[in-house]
Amino acid sequence: MSYSVKASVQVGNIFQHFQLSKIISSIPWSWVFIVPATWNTKAQTCLTNSEMQSRLSVDTLPLLSDAEAASFACLEELNNIGANKKCLLINWNEAYTEFAEVESSFDKTTRVSFLESKPSNDMDTVQENIQSFMGLGADTGFQFADFTDKSEFTHKLKSELRSVYLEKSGHMSLPLLHNFRQRFSEMSDSRKQEVFGDTAQMRGNKLRIKHEMIAPLVIESLEKTVGYVKEIVSRPENRGVTDIIFFGDFAKYPIVVDILKSKLNISIHVADDVETVILKGGALFWLSPEIVTSRILRIPGNEDYASNIWTEPKVTAQHLVIAAFDLGTTFSGFAYSIGNNPTEIWANKPWYNGEQLLSLKTPTSVLLKPDKTFHSFGFDAENEYSHLAEENNHENWMLFRRFKMLLHQTKDGLHRETTVEDISGRKMPALTIFSMAIRYLKEQLMETLLSSKAGISESDIMYVITVPAIWSDGAKQFMKEAAIEAGIDGKQIGLALEPEVAAIWCRHIQIDVKNELLKPGTRFMVVDVGGGTADVSVQEITPNARLKEIHRPDGGAWGGTNVDNEFFNWIESIFGQKELHNLKKKQICEFFDMVKEFEYKKRNIRNKNVFIQIPFSLREDAIKIENQIENLGLSTQVKLIKDKIQIGADVAKGWFSATINNITLLVKTILEEPHLDNVHLVIMVGGFSECKLLQSAMNDVSPNVRVLIPEDAGIAVLKGAVVFAREPRVITSRVMQCSYGINKPVEYDAKEHDCSKAVIENGKKVVHLFEQFVKINDEVRIGEEIVKGFKPTSLNETRLDIYSSPHPNPRYISDRGCTKIGEIIVKHESGKTMDEKIFDVLFEFGKTEVFVRVILRISGEQFGTKLDCLEAEGKTKPVSGSYLNSDETKIK
């Protein structure tokens, strides 16, 4: 049997074989099980029983130890340390700490020997010590009301520890329990000073504790394990150890790394992706199982398991890189590939939000310093701004969030001088903010590439920027110019349409429909729903297994941020407009906490009550809030419970209804078009596609349509864009989403023209016709050029004003819906007469951008020019003071 999916599973300390057998029998994957090296015979027997119950053969369930898996994932790091050196691997987890010795040789092989393992409860000790400190101000100490309170506190503590260093100043903000918060607020200032001094302050729902107070508590908590590490390093047999590679749960905390560095006179390297390094190593082992020939595992009582292990790295330097950037409304990220394997695509490293990891993307947020220079992006930007706000030092800083929708919603036309507002209403050039975001993604990409591959330069990279298919030509050009301003060579930039490339990626990874998506004649719809827009396209598989668009791109501003807006409008109706405004202005960190919590919970809202934590400043007047709930008729649906608000499912669903109705109505309308009656598959991608309410509604659109959400739907666009860059010919044709034409001024003829359209120019009465090139819903093949000939009356140059229309046959450029989208300047200085200056303009509309070529007929000279959609949007200029005579339209 051949397997199309490989998986590595890290088995924890406690599991039951019937649960394991249920997991591994559910799908036909190939498995690698990663287990602690200290597992005894009983544990191995339990795993064997699980294997038998799941009907897996011994050959399909290889075992790998934690230390072995980590060594495979760290091969690049080991090679950088150098040959013929001994390294110590430390896997420091919440339940145990494991040690192994690694020795590399000049022939690039690596020997791994397991040393020993020790149980630990270090995180529990850290939490208990910090709780004890926080409980000093309450006579009952720091006690949790229930398991949920404790879990939330533990989660927050772990996320805050990620930003604590041994010698750097800062603050940790931890949630206060309801009862303790009340006692704390009742304490006198003198008592607070006596207990905490200036090391802790109450801010809203949280106690802010200085890192200088946290550090000693952490040092005390980890003293035993740190001493154990020192003892192992000092053993005679380990005196040749030159470096330590550190991974596991505790490696993600900077203060723990600092403590080890302060106690050990040895180089310490923190593994990339410390929390997943073992799983990645397991996957690498399956891809190249021949790298393991034998093992040395010194396990007391299990000496029969001992043998040798040798590895050889498989990394080969490549210098052809495709990188895709998705600058989304809510979240952003990148993916890349090295080499020619279309499915070997890597996403950026996970970004953490300080709470829970939402996705492989980071928020689209840019933070500027007071001098308006770039400071940070993503979670780093939002967290830094929150810390500044806690110190009341944020006034001169500028935070820009969710600014991508500017390109879709700008009413006055999009141009290079368009501005965007920060969260306080202050403005900056939008091109500057977009370019800063793209530059950050580019720098993160280069850092990632250089950490894994030597010799790669920016000139080796082809960049692909993903954009919604429903975007205007101006918005697409704006994004490309922002990338150029970010320092990317324009020749290395391409654009990819988001729903289109999502379809491409699904052809590679969807096992159950992969054959269907390769079968000629299959028609399917892709619905890309992200933070800002819903983007719909319909494709057909051609006889040569490529994609042909059979319906124009359609959609609207119906993304997940609409739901966010409805939620906060509802919060405002309950707690008050003034109160919510003050929260955003004075306690922005509390507001961000609400945003993050809702972003996490809105994906799973369905038929159960929703609980949202409410900042103290909003619920201070509980009686007023309860009266407002009653006035709104929500007493049976909404309740204040301690520091949370309980919201009935029907109320919560109301936040989604308008957005979901718009999406499903559009999908239903398109599917009901006569020429699409045989479309029976809808693929949903994008971050908002993970919303359970949207999924349920989409399944009810039609009984004849199957709705599919692929794995990693949130990054399907990114990975598909990488494949598209390598295989651009997979798209054979596109359907025009609007009509394109040129402004053609002609003398007014009362028999031919509408008198209301006539204007006086240069002393003559003229009308401006919409000289059409292509019309909406026309199918245009990729590479197809539409030719239009012109005889200018100006000697040196002619400007062509390009218009679009949502209607199939507009007559005048002033007709409803007609919009000037850009202009083309054609220089024709050679030639003496107007006949010698006749030129052809060749438009290529089928690509993701409009490309233009100009050919001077008499000389045959040709040159490329561009359709400028950002030059003085909305301003009307005369067409070189002359009238244009055009030939009939031709298609080449």
N, C-alpha and C positions, 0 to 999 in steps of 0.2 A: 504493500500500500504506500502511495506517495502522499506526502503532507504538504499543504500549501501554507500552513501557519506554524511558526515556531514560537514556543513560549517557555519562559523560565519562571519558576515559582519558588519564592523564598518561604520556607516553612518555619513558623514561629515555635515558641517553646511548648504551647499547648494546642493540640488539635485532635480531632476524633476521626478515625479512619472512614466512618460512613459519610461524614461531611466531605472529606477529601475525595472519596470515590464518586460522589455526586458531581463534584466540580469537574473532575478530569474525564468523566464519561459523557459530559454534555455536548462536546464538540470534538471533531476529529483533528485535533492539533498534535503537534509533536512537542513533547515535554522534557524539560530538564528540571529536576528537583534539587534545590540548594538547601542544605541542612547544616546545622552546627557540627563542627568536626568532632565534638565530644559525644555525639549521640551513641548510646549504648546499644546492645543487641536487641533489647526490648523495643526500642524506638525503631530500629531497622525492621523488626518483625511487623510492627504496626504499619509501617509504610508498605511492606510487602503485601499485607492483607488488603490494604487499600487498593494496591495495584491489581490484585486478583479480582476484587469486587468490581472494579471498573473495566475489567476485561482487557487490560493492557499487557502486552508481553514485556519481558525483562528488557529487551532491546530498545523499546520505545520509552523507557523511563530511567535514564541514567541519573546517577547521583553525583553531586558536586558539593564540596565543602565551601563555607563562606569565604575562607581565606583563598582558596583556589580561584573562585569566581572573581574576587577583588583583584587578584594578581593579573587575570586576563584583561580586565577593564583598565588596569593601570600600566599596561605594557609600554605605552608611549612615555609615561612618567619615569618608568624604570630605565628605559633607554636613555632618557635625558640625564638621569643621575650618573650613568656611566657603567662600563663593564667592570667585571671582577670586583664588585662591591657588595657588601651585605646591607640589606635594609630590613627594618622591622615593620610589619603590618600590624596596626592597632585598629581593631573593630570594636569601638566603644559604644555599646547600645544601652538602652534603659534597663534591660534584664540581665545582660552579661557583657563581659569584656573579653575579647579573644585576641590572641597574639600568634603571629606566624613570622617565620624568617624567610626572606627572599634573597637569593644570591644570583646575580646575573654574570654571564661570561662573555668572552670576546666574540664567540660565534652567535651572539644574540639569542642564546637559550637562557631560560630562567628556571631556577630550582626553588620550589616552595616547600618549606617544612613547617608543619603545625607545631606550636610549642605548648600552649595550655590555654585554658579558659577559666574565668572566675565569675560567679553570679554577682549581681550588683543591683542596688535599688537607688542609684545616685540621684535620679530625677525626683523621686519621692522625697529624698532628704533635702534637696534644693528647695522644693516647694514647701516643705514643713518649716524650714528655717525662715523663709520669706513670709509665710503666713504668721509665724510667731512674732516677727517684727511688726507686721501690720496690725496684729491683735493687741499690741501693747496699750492702745488707747481705749480698749473696751474691757470691762471687768469680767465679761464672759469669754474673752479671747476671740479668735477668728474661727467661727463655726459656719459650716455650710448648711443651708436649709434642706437640700436634697441632692441627689446624684447629678441632676442637670446643672445645678449651680457649680458644683465641683468640677464637672467636665468643662464647662465654659471657662472657669478660672484657669484650669490647667492649660487649656488650649491657648488662652491669651498670654499666659506666662511664657510658654514655649516660643510664641511668636515674638514677644518682646525681648527675650534673651538673644535673639538673632542680631540685635543691634547693640549689645553690651560688650564693651572692650575693657581690658584691665586698666588701662591708663588714659582712656578718652572720657571726657565729660559728656553728660547727657542725662536723660530721664527715662524711667520706665513707668508706663501708665497701666495700672492694674485695676480691674473692676472691684468696687466695694459692695459687699452684701447689703441687702436692704436694711436689716436691723442694725448692722454695724455702722452704716452710713448715717443713720439717724442719731446714734450715740456720738459719732464723731462730730456731727454738726452741732450737737448740744454742748460739746466741750468748750471750756473757756480758752481764749487765746494763750493765756499763761500756761494752762495744762498742756495744750498742743505743743508749745515751745519746750516744755519740760520733757515731754515724751519723745518728740521727733526732732526738736531743734529746727534747723533749716533743711533737713534731708528729705522731708516729705510734706506735701501739700494736697489738700482735697480740691479737685477740679471736676465739677459736675458729678458724674457717676464713678469717678476713678480717683485713686490715690497715686499721685506722681511722686516717685521715689528717685532720688539722685543715684546715678550709677556708682558713685563712690561709696554708697551705703550697700548697694547690691553686691559689689565685688567681694567684700570680705565674707558675706554669707555664702556665696558660691564657692569660694576658696575653702571655707570650713567644711562645706558639704562634700566636696570632692577630694578631701585630704587623703582618705584611705586609698582610693583608686590611683591617685597621682603617685602616692608612695609606692604602690605596687608596680606601676610602670617604671619608676626609678630603680626599683630592686631588680626587675627583669633586665633593664638596660645595663646595669652594673655587674651582672653575672659574668664570670670569666669567659664562658663560651660565647658571650655576646659582645665582647669588647671590640670586635672588628666591625660592629654596626656603625655605619656612617650617616644613615638617613632613616627617618621614620615617615611612612605613608599612613596618614590618619583618615579614617572614614567611619561611617556609622552615625547613629543618632546625635552623639555629642560633637561630632566634627563640624556641624552646621552652626555651632555657637562660637563666635570669635573669642569670647573670654576664656573658653576652655583651651583653645589653641594657644592663647597668650599665656595661660598658666603653665601649660606643658613647656613652652619655649623658655619661660622664666626658671623652670626647675631642671631642665635638661640641657646639657651642653652638646646639642646635636641638631642637625637640620631637620625641620619638620615640614612635610609637604601635605597639604589637604587635597584629597582626591576630588576631581570634578564630579559634580552630582552625587554628593556624599550619601544621599539617602537611597539612590538607585544604582550605585556602582556595582553592588553584588548582583542585582537582577540583570544589568547589562552584561556583566561578565558571563552570566549563565547563557545568555543569548549568543554571545560570541563563541562560547564553547560549543554550542550546537551547530553553529555555522561552520566551525572548523574543529570537529571532535578529535581529529588526528593529532592535535597539539598536545593532548594528554596521553602519555604512554604508561605512566605509573605514578604512585603517590608515596609520600612519607608522611604518615600521620601518627605521632607519638601519643597514643591514647591508652592510658592505663586500663588493663583488663580487656583490651581488644587488640592485642599485638598482631593477630592474624590479618588485620586490615592494612598493615604497613607495607608500603612500596615506594617507588620514586615518581617524581613528576618533572617533566621537562617541557618547555614551551618555546615556540618560535613565532615572533610577531609576523603578521600578515600585511602590515601597512605598506602601501606603495604610493609614492608621491604622484599626484596628478596636478596638472596646471590648467584644467578647463573647468571652471566653476560656473554654475547657474544659481543665482540667488533671487528669491522672490520676496518682496516686501508687501505686507498688507497693513496699510495705515487705516485702521478701522475707526468707526465712530466712537465705540466704547473701548475696544482693545486693539492692540497692534502686535505684530510679530514678524518673524522671517523664517524661511526655510531655504535649504540649499542642497545641491548635489555636486559631487566630485567624480568625474568619470562619466560613462555613458549608460550606466544601468538606470533606467527610468524610474524604478521603484526604490532605489537606494537613496532616499531623500531624508535629510536630517532637519529637524526643527530646532529653533533656539532653545537654550537651556531654560528650565522653568523659572519664572519670576514669582516671588512670594509677596503677598500683599500685607504681611504682618499678622494675618489672621489665618485664612485658609487659601490654598492654591485654587484659584478659580479656573484657570486654563493655562495653556502654554503661551498665552499672550499677556501683555502688560497694559495697563490703562493708557489711552491716548491723552496724556497730560504732559504739558511742558511747563517747567518752572524757570522763571528768569530772575536774576539777581537785581538789586536796586539799580544797577547801572545798565539794565536791560540786556545783559549778556546771558548766555545759556548756563543753567546750573544742573538740571537733571530732568529725567524723563520717566514716565510710568509710575510704578509704585513708589520708587525713590522720590519722585517729585511730590506726590501727594503726601507721603509720610513726612518729608522734610518740611513742607508747608504746614502740616499739622503741628509739628514740634515748634516751629517758629511762632505759630498762633498761640500755643500754650504759654510761650514766653512773652507774648504780646510784641513780637519783633517782626511781624509779617507785613506791616502796613505798606512798605515800599517794594515788596516782592510782588511778582505777577505770576498767577497760575492760570494756564489756559487748559480747559477740559472740553472734550467732545466737540472739537471745532470742525470736524470733517464735513458735517452737514451744511456748513456754509457754502460749499461748492454745489450743493443740490438746491438750496433754498434761497440763494441770493436773488432778490426781486429786481434790483436796479442794474442788473448785468454784472458779470464777473470780469474784472480787469486786474492788471498788475498792482494797482493801487488799492485794491479791496482790503479792508481792515477786518480784524477779528477782535472780540472783546474777551478780557480775562474775567474771572469770577466776580470782580469788583466793578466791572463796566469800563475799565481802561482799555484803550485800543493800541494795537500794534499791526504793522503790515502782515496780512495773512500769509503772503509768500515767505516771509521771514520765519514765521512760526512753523509752517509746514516743512520748510527746508531744515529747520533745527531737528524736527522729529525724524526726518529721513536720514539726516547726518548721524543721529544717535544710532539708528538701526544699522547703518553702514559700519559704524565703528564697532558695534557689538559683533557684527558678522566677521569683520577682519580679526577681532580679538579671538573669536572662536576658531577661525580658520588657522591663524598663526599658532594657536596652542596645540593644534593637532597635525598640521602640515607645514613643513618648512618650504620656503622659497616662493610662496604665493604672493603675488602683488595685485594691486587693484586693477591693473590692465588685463589680468587673466579672468576677470569676472564679467559675466553678462547679467545685468540687473533687470528684473521684471517687476513692474509696479502693478498691482491688481486694482481695478476700478469697477464700479457697478456698470452693467451694460446700459442702464437707462440714463447714465450721465450725459450731459451735453458735450459737444466737442470742446467748448471752452474749458469745462471742468477737467477734461482729460489733458488738455494742453497745460493747464495750470499745474496739475500734479507732475507732469514731466518737467516743467520749468523749475518747480521746487526741487526736484531731484538734481537738476543741473546746478542750482544754487547751493545744494548740499555737497558739491564737489565731485559729482559723478559725470564722466564724459557723456555728452548727449548721444554719441554713437554706441554707447554701451547700455542704453536704456530702451526697454520695450514696455508696452502696455498689454495687459491681459484682462479680458472681460470675466468677471467673477463667476457667474453661473455657468459659463461656457467651460472654464477650466475645472470647475467642480465636477462637471460631467466627465471630463477627460480622466480625472483622478479615479472616479468611481469605476471606470472601465478596467482599472488596474487592481483594485483592492476588494471590490464587492464579490465575494465568492459565489453567493446564491444567484446573482443576476449577471455575473460577468459574461457568461455565454450569450445571454439575451442582449447585452449591450455591445456585442460584437456581431450580432446576426443582422445581415442586410434587411432593411425594411422596418426594423424596430423603431418605434417612435416613443419618445419619453419627454417629460417635463422636468426642469430643474428649478427649484424655488430656493433662492439664496436669501435667508432672512438673518440679518445681522443686527447691530445696534441701531443703525440709522434707517436703512432702507430694506424693502422687500423687492427682489430682483428676479423676474421670471423669464425663462427662455424655453423654447421647445426645439428639440433636435431629432434628426432622423439618421439612422445608420445607412450609409451608402453601400453600393455593391463592393467597393474596395475597403470596407470597414472603417471609413472616415465619418466625420460628422457634418451634417448639413442643417443649417437653421431653417425651420419651416414656419416660424412665427416671429414677428418683430419683438425685440425685448420690451418688456412692460413691467410696471411696478409702481412704487410710490414710497413716501416717507412713512413707512409702517414698521419700523424696527423696534427693538426692545426698549430703547430710550423713551418711546411714547408711553410704554407701561410705567416706566419710572416716573414720568411726569404726572401721570394719573394718580400714582401712589402718593406722591408728595402733595399734589393738590388735595387729595383726601386727608392727608395728615394735617394740612393747613386748615381744612374745614373743621377738624376736631380740636386742634390745639391753638389755632389763631394765626393769622397772617403775620402779625407783629412778632409773635413768639418764634415762629419759624425763621423770619428774617434775622432776628437777633441771634438765633442759633448759628446760622450760616456766617454771620458777621463776627461774632464774639467767641464762638466755640466750634470752629470749623472742623476740628478733629472729631467731635461728637457727631457732627453731620456726616462726615465721611464714614464713620462707623455704621451709621444707618444705611448709607448708600451701599456699602460693602455687604452688609447683612441682607439687604433686600435683593441685591444682585445674586447672592448665593441662593436665597430661598425661593425667588420667583420662578426658578426653573422647575420646581417640584410642587408648586401650588396646584391643588386639584380639588378634592372633596373633603378636606379636613381643615380644622381651624388653624389659623396662622398666628404665630407669636412673634412679635417684634419688640426688641428692647428699645425703650424710650429714654432719651437723656433726661436727667433730673430737672434741667431748666424748663423743659416743655411740660412736665407733669407736676410742677410745684404746687399749682392750685388744683388739687384733685377734685374738689367740689364743683368748681367751675367747669371742669372737663366732663364730669359725669352729667351735669346739667345739659351741656351741649350735645352729648351723645343722646340723651333723652329727647332733646328738641329736634334732633335729626331723625328720630324714630328708629334708633339703632340699639335700644337698650337690650334687646334679646340677642343681638349679633355681636356687640362690641363691649368689652369689659376691661377695666384697668386691674391688673393683678401684679401687685408689688411694683417692680420696675419694668414690667412688660405690658403690652396691650394685646389682648386676645381678639382676633378678628374672625368672624364667621366666613365660611368658604364662599357663600353667595356674595358677600361684600367684596372679598378679594377678587373673585372672578370678574367683578365689574370693572376693575382696573384694566383688564385685558380685552374686554369685549369689543371696543371700537377697532383696535388694532387687528385683532384676529378676524373680525368680520370683514374688514377691508381686504385682508390677504385672501381669505377663503372665497369671497365674492369674485375677486379678480381671477383666481384659479378656476373657479366654476365657469365663469364667463368665457374664458379662453378654451376650456375643454369642451364647451358646448358649440364652438364654431364648427360648421359642417366638415371642413377639411381636416379636422383633428379628432374625428369620432373614434379613431382607432388608437388613440393614446391611452394606454392602460397602466402606465408606470409614472409615478411622481417621486423624484429624489429631493429630499430636503437637506440643505446644508446651512452653515452659518451658526453663530453662537446662539441665536434666539430659537433655532430649530430644536434645541434641547428642552424647550418649554413643554411640559406635559399637556397643558391646556391647548396649546397650538397643535401639538401632535394629534390630540383627540379630535379637534375640530377638522383637521385636514383629513383624517380617516373617515369623516362623515360627509365629505364633499361629494363623493360619488361611490356607489357600490361596485362599480366596474373598474375602479382605479385602485391600484396598490400603492401605498405610501411607504417609502423606504428612507431611513435615516442612517447613513453610513457611519462606521466607526470613525471617531475623531472628526465629527462633522464640522467642528469649529475651525479646523485647520485644513479641510479638504481643498479649499480655494488656494491656499499657499502651496500645497504639494502639487496640485494640478497645474499651477502656473509654472512650476519648475519643469514638469513634463511637457507642457505646451511650448516652452522655449526650446526644448530639444526636438520637438516634433510639430512645428508650426503648421505643416501641411495636413495635419489631422483634421483641420477645419477647411471645408471646401467652398462654402458659401454662407452668406449672411443675408438677413432680411432687413431692409431699411426701416428704421424706426421713425423717420420723418422724410418729407420731400425736401430736396435741395435745389436751389436755383440761384440765378444771378440777377442783380438789379439792372434792368435794361431800359434806359430812358429813351422814349421815342416821342416824336411830335404828336400832339393831340389830334385825333380824328373823331369828329362828332358822330360819325356812323359806326365807328368801331369801339370807342372807349366811353367809360362812365365819366360823365362830366364832373362828378364829385371827387374824382381822383386826380383831376388836372391841377397843375401848379405852374407858376410863372418862373422860368429860369433863363437868365441871359436874354431877357426880353421876349422869350418864346413860351408858348403854352405847351407843356409836356405832361406825359404820364410816365410812371415808373412801373414797368411790367416785371412780373416774376418769370424770368426765362428759365424753365425747368430743365434740370439734368436727369434726376431720378425722382421717383415719387414713393411715398410711403407704401410699405408692403411689397415693393419690388424685391425680387431675389437677385443678388449681385454675387457673381463668382469671385473668389479670391484671385487677385491678379487681373481682373477685368477692368479695362480703362474706358471711360466715357469721354469722347472727344468733342470739343466745341471750338469752332473757328471764329476768329474775331478780326475785323478790319478797323483799327483805331483811327481817330481823326487827330490825335495828339502826336507830336513828332517823336518824343523821347520816351515817354512811359505812359502806362495805362493802369489804373487801379480798378480791380473787379471787386465789387461788394457782394459777398455771398450771404444768402438768406436760407432759412429753413422754415418749414411749415408742417403742422400736424395734419394737414388736409391733403388729399391726393392731387387736386388741380387748382391751386391758387392762381388768380389772374394778375393781381397787383401786389407789390411788396407791402402795401398798407392794408391788405386784407387781414381779417381777424386771425390771430395766431402766428402771423409771419414775423420772424425775428432776424435781425442781422446778427450773424454769428461770427463774421470775420471778413477779412479782405486779403486780396492777393495783389502784389505790385509786380507788373510785368515791364521790364525795361527793354526797349527796342530802338537803340540809338543808331544802329547800322541801317543803311538804306536811305534813299532820298525821297521817294514818293510813298504815299500811303499804301499803295499796292505792294510795295517792297517790304512793308512792315506788317503784313498780315501774319497772324500767328495762330497756332492751335494750342489750346489748353487741354491737357489730359488729366482727368480726375480719377483717382483710384479710391472708391468708396468702400470696398469690401473689407478692408483691414480695420484694425482697432483704432487707427487714426486715418484722417483723410490725407492722402499724398497727392502732390500736384507736380506735373511736368509741363514745361512750355517748349514748343518747337517753333522757331521762326521759319516760315515756309520757304522763303527765297534762298536762304543760306543753309538750311538744315540744322542750324545751330540749336542745341537744346540744353536746357538747364533745369535743375530742380528748384522749386520755390516752396514756400509753406503757406498754409492757410492760417493766418494769424487771427485767432478768436479772442484775443485779450486786449487788442489795441482800441482804446477809447470806446468801450462798449456803450451802445445807446446813442452815440453821436453820429449825426448824418453829415457826410461830406459830399461835395459835388464829384462826379465821376470824371476827373481830369478836365472838366469844362467842355466835354464833348459827348456825342452820342455814339453808342456802340452798335455796329452792324455784325450780326452773328450768322454763321452757317447753320445748317441743320445738325442735330445731335447725332453722333455716330458712336458705335460700341466696337471696341477692338478686343 
